[in-house]
């Protein structure tokens, strides 16, 4: 007998008994119980109406949000607090499914628990624990899911080619679970994913990207992304990233494989931050390299301007992948554009001027930019890695010193365009921008302090240079 460890399961079971419904906890909650992973999402299957069971359970709960019913799918969802914890419980009636070739939307019919377990994606997600009082805690495991959990193997309950062809999103889910759980995908399943890769094209981009984001958020994203590339899925929905792979050699001189380099950078960032968008910046930091690759007889392979090209590619990639096009996209664009700047600074004398400009352009994202740049150190030569890290430490130290002294982060010039127009009695014109830029450069180069009085004095001097005269009272 399995004790799932929380009274909410007993409550659901007692309500099911009152309604004479055979009822089970299935899927992720059961899997994660055996793996010792926390889980607040529960899937409940009953042989009957899942919607009716959800409505009845809700009446026994305090502080429950409304029951969300999805009649087209025969499911209902409750968000609630019970036993001191927050839960999201989804109820569905046991069903059997059949699919048509050109759609992943199944034809659904009422079924038995066996039918319901047959339609599950993987054996480890087909585990069911009975919640009815007479059989409470009884495990139903027809496909050896417990064995696969123990062995860390992902297999499908039925023939994998049929499973993945019927619902191609399961191919993305297989790779996502492999990345999240550190499991190995069974060889027959891996081959079936490769054979059915083109079927992914019938899946909406939003659902593909949702799984991709979960892979990127996994403890070691490279695990899942390598599987996406190996199975052919990556090239279908993210060809720009697949194009990073490979090494070209001319006259015995090759460049590093930017696909594997990028994955190492993403893993390095993942070890420091769980922020999805910083990880996306790592994913895309070298995305412009294939388009800028050139061979120079004197120095070998170059990728000049790849940071500019890559930043320009971000919007197109985000738009196609249905990623947000607002602040998150602009953040990634900025980090991709600036990711070489700390490297350039660290390789030269670390001047105040260069660091001020870096602070000005990065703003509040400077700390994330430094994480990305340090993650970009993937040289196999320990001496080179140590030199870069030591130099970055100098940059970091200078960043702290100058931020405290000059307040450059998110810097706004102490003199505005309106100030200039009012002082000299002029309208909008090019000269206003010239004066503002000159004052900004003087502050960033340390020629004047970041203070209004010093900036105002320079504004008057520049106005005189441009033939402008202050109006009365200025």
Order of alpha helices (4+ residues) and beta strands (2+ residues): alpha-beta-alpha-beta-alpha-beta-beta-beta-beta-beta-alpha-beta-beta-alpha-beta-alpha-alpha-beta-alpha-alpha-alpha-alpha-alpha-beta-beta-alpha-alpha-alpha-beta-beta-alpha-alpha-alpha-alpha-alpha-alpha-alpha-alpha-alpha
